Amino acid sequence: MIHLSVALGRFFEALFYAILRVAGTIALTVIALAAVGAVAFLVARLLLARGRR
């Protein structure tokens, strides 16, 4: 019975870390896309401002 409990604990621990890894990857992707979008927005704004002069 103890072996089953240890196996279940390890299974849920592995599942928990797999979910955290996927969530972390998604979060980093979203943050990277937001940063790239912000830089692109600023560059576009600067280029448009230059064109108006």
Helices and strands as residue ranges (DSSP letters): H 2-52
